[in-house]
Amino acid sequence: MKIAVYYGGRGVIEDATIYVVNKLIEVLNELNVQVRRYNLYEQKNEIAALSGTLKEVDGVILAVPLEWYGIGGYMQQFLDACWLYADKKKLQNMYMMPVVVAVTCGERQSESILRNSWELLGGKVVDGICTFVENQVEFETNTEYAKIIEDKAERFYRAVSRKEQQLPSGNSLIKKNMSSSLIPLTPQESEDLSKYVSDDKYVKRQKEDIEELSQMFKGMFEKSSAGMDPKMEFIANLRTNFHAPEDRLSVSYVLQFSDNDRTLFIDIKEGRLFCSYPEEVPAADVSAKLTRAVMERIVDGRVTFQGAFMSGDITAKGDFKLLRQFDMMFRFQTLV
């Protein structure tokens, strides 16, 4: 069984939707389900092409945070792409579980939008998770809430594996009427569809081109940085973007780079920052393993430290509360 998870939030640390999604994925993995997660904010320029990924799965989870009103622009774009480009015959037998985590009122309305949208696409909907979160820490540490989320994941697994029958919905009639009046795709949209969704050879060629460019720029970067002192890599970024905590916190981090066997030691003592590449790995409050590429994304402001941990790009041990503290002390600016 294959399940795709589409996350429509912004990937911020405070988003409890990420916790819910990770808990669902954890349970599904234990049930030997192949799960692939798509963060729409990371692939915002390829959302139209993501509708093609529905061909490969048996069920989907649509997860959105409710920060203001509605389901957010990324998820709306994805659903629009599904209406225009997705294989409707494939969707007829596909189950969807909605996940809405709100920090403001209106979570039921957002869940209804996801539910109605999927039924209009022709798919089937399984009861999902719809909740209001006032305190993120209390929500994520509540064992009873965790049990409810786990039960929902198991219920979704049973519905997909057994292909549970559902009573007819009035949305099926609406879908039929809407499909008959659907405006044909423009020539440009048809071209995009054929290139980015249907033409595997084109996609393969684009990936090869991207890989070739990546290697070229990697070589250029290595040449330009040949004279750089390796003992200073990332340290300047850390010093420039360091904001001392008001409580003069003392905390230490060890960052082990798995692709070059180097270790960056970050030590904050009473609000003062010390960074180095020691020969021996010292003890620290948090020990993390990551690649150099992930660290580059962090210092470029493209992902947070905790966000990389939540997505699996970083493995860590120690006091997990200090992962969030790292992002509060180092506020990297996004490069444009």
N, C-alpha and C positions, 0 to 999 in steps of 0.2 A: 504494500500500500504506500502511496505517495501523497503527501500533504504539502501544500504551499501556504506560507504565512505572508500576508502583505501588511506591513506596518506603515500607517499613514501619518505618523507624528513627526516631530522635528528632531527626535533623538536626544533631547535634553535629559540631564541627570534626574531632574525632579519628576519626570513622567513615569507614573506608576504603571502605565500600560506596558512598558518594557518588562517590568517584573512579571506581570500577568502572562505576557507572551512567552517569556523564558520558562515559566512554570509549566505552561501548556506543552511547550516543545520538550521539556524534560520528561513529562509523563508519556508523551507519544513516542519518544525515543526508547523508553523502557518497554513499550509495547511493540518494539521492532518496526516502527513506522519510519519511513524515509521522509524527513522534514527539511524543506528548504525555505529559508526566510529571505524576503525581499524588503529592504528599507527603501521606501519610495523617495525619501528625501535625498538618498545617495544616488538614485538613478532617475532623477527628475527630468533629465533630458532624453530618457529612453522609456518613459512610461507607456507610450503607444506600443512599443515592442513587447512589453511585459505581458500584454494580453495573449501573446503567443505561448507563454509558459503554461497556460491553462491546459494545453493539449497533453501535458505530461503527467497530470496529477489526477487523483480520485476525489479530493476534497480541498477546500480552502478555508482559511481563517482570515477574516478582514478585521484588523485591529486599528482603532483610532482613539486618540485622546480628545476630550472635549474641553478646550481651553476658553472658548468664547461662544461660538454658535456654529452648529452644523458639524459635518464630518471632516472639514478641512479640504483644502484645494488639491493636495496630492491624491487623496483617495477618490475625490470626485473626478479627477483627470483619468485615473485608472479605470473607474467604472464607465466613463465615457468611451474610453478606448475599447473596453470589453463589448460595449453595445455596437461599436462600429466595426471592430476587427475580429472579435473572438468567434470561434466555431460554436454556433448556437446548438448544433446537434450534440456536441460534447458536453455543453453546459446543462442539457436536459437531465442528465444523470449525475450531476455534480452537487455535492452537499456543501453548504457554507455555514460556518459558525461566526456570528458577529461578536465583536468584543469592543465595548465602549467604556472607557474609564474617564469620568468627568471630575473636574475641579470647580465646575459651576453647574447651574441647573440646566436641564434639557437632555439628560442622557437617554431617556426613553424615546424622545423624538429622533435623536441621532441613530439609535438602534433601529427604529422604524424605517429610517431612510435606507440603511444598509439592507434590511430585510426586504423591503419593497423593491429596491433596485435589483437585488439578486433574483427575486421572483419574476420581475419583468424581463430579465435576461433569460429566463426559462429554468433556472436552477432551483434546488430545494434548500430549505433553511432549517437548521437545527437550533434549538434553544441555546443561546450563548451566554455571555457575561455582560451585564450592564450594571455599573456601580458608580457611586459617588465617593470620592476620596478626599477627606478633609485634612488628614494627617498622613503623609506618605510613609513615615517610619512605622507608625502604629499599624497601618494597613499591611505593610510588607512583613511585619513580625508577628502578625496575628495567625496562630496555627489553625484556627477554625476557618478563616478566610482561605488559607492555603488548601485546606481539605475540600472546600467548595470548588475551588479552581481545578483541583485534581479530578474531582468527580465529573466536572463538566468536560474535561479532556477525555475521560473514559467513555462518557456518554456519546461524545462526538465520534470517537473511534468505533463504537458499536454501531452507530447509525450508518457510517460509511461502509464498514466491513460487511454488514448484513443487508445493505441497500434497503433500508426501511422504507416501506410504502407510506405515502402521506396523502391526506385528503386534498381534493382539488382546491385551487385558489382562484379567486376572481381576477387576479393579476394575469392569469393565463389568457383570458379574453382580451384584456387591455393590451397585452403584448402582441396578440395577433393583429389587432387594429393598428397599433403603432408600427409594426413591421411592414404592413402593407403601404403605409404612408412614409416610410423611411426615405429620406433624401439620398439619392445615389452619391457615391463618393466622387469627389473631384479627381481629375487626372493626376494631380500631385499627390492626393491622399492614396490613390490606387497604387501609384509608384512607390510611395513610402511603405505601404502595406506589403507589396511584393518583395521589396528589398529587406525590410527590417523584421518581417514576421514570417513570410512564406519561403523566401529564397535562402536555403541553408548555405549554398555555395557563396552567396554574397556575404552572409554573416561570417562565414569562415574566412573569407578573403579580408574582411574588415578587421577581424581579430589578428590575422597575420600581419596586416599593415600596422596595427597598433603595437603589436609586439616588436616589430622592426623599429618603429619610432622610439619605443621605450628603451630598447637596447642602445640606439643611437644617442639619445639624450643622456642615458646612464653613462655611456662612455665619455660624452662631453663633460658631464659633471665630474666624473672621476679625474679627468685631465685638469679641469679648472681648480679642483680642490686638492691636487697632488701636493701642493706646497703647504696645505693647511695642517696645523698640528693636531694629530688625532686625539690628543689628550684634552683638546678644547671643544670637540664636537658636541653640540647641543648646549654646552655650558653658557655661552653668550645668550642664547635664546632664553634659558631659564633665568638668568640674572636680569635680563631686560624686562621680562614679564612677571617678575616676582612681586607679590603684594604681601607684605608681612601681616600675619594675623593679629588682630587687635588684642587677643588674650596672650600674646607672646608665647605661642605654642612651641613645644620642643618635640620634633618628630623626624623620623628618618625613613628614606626609601632606597631600596636597592633595585636597580633596573638592569637585568641581565639580557643582553642582545643575543638571541639564539643563532643568528646568522654570521656573527663575527667573533663570538666568544669574548666579548668585552663587557665590563660591568661599570655602570654609572652609579655613583653613590651620591645621594642628595640628603644633606643633613641640615635641618633647621633647628637652631638652638636659641631659644628665647627671642624668636622673630628674626634672627640673622641667618642668612643662607650661605652654605658651604657646599661646593660641588667638586668631585674629583673622580678619576678612574683608578681605583686602588688595584694593586696586584693581587691581594687576597680579598675575598668577598667578606665584608664585615656583617655583623648582626644588625638588623634593622626592624622597625615596626612593621613595614610592609616589604615583602620580597616579590618582585614581579618579573615575568619572562615575556619578551616581546621581540619583534624584529625591528631592524633599523628603519624599515619603511613605515611601520606603524608609528614609531617615535617621530618621524618626519611629519606624518599627518597630524600628530598631536601638536607639535610646535608650530605648524602652519595654521592651526586653528580649525582644521577640517573635521576633527573629532575630539571629543573630550577623553580624558584618561579613563573615567568610569564608563563612558560610552563604549570605548574599545574593549574594556573588560566585560561589559554586558554582552557584547557581540561575539566574544570568544577570541578576539585578536590578542588579548592579554590574559595570561594566567597568573594568579597571585595567591599569596598566603599571608596571613597576619591579621591585623585589625582592619576589616573591610570598611569600617566607618571612615577611615583615613583616605580611602580612594576618592571620596567626595571632597574631602578637605584639600586634596592635591589640586583639584580644579578650581577651588576657591582661592588658593594661594598663587597659582600660575594661570593667569588669564591671557591666553594667547590670542592674538588678533588674526582673523581670517584674512588670508592673502587673496586679493582680487586679481 
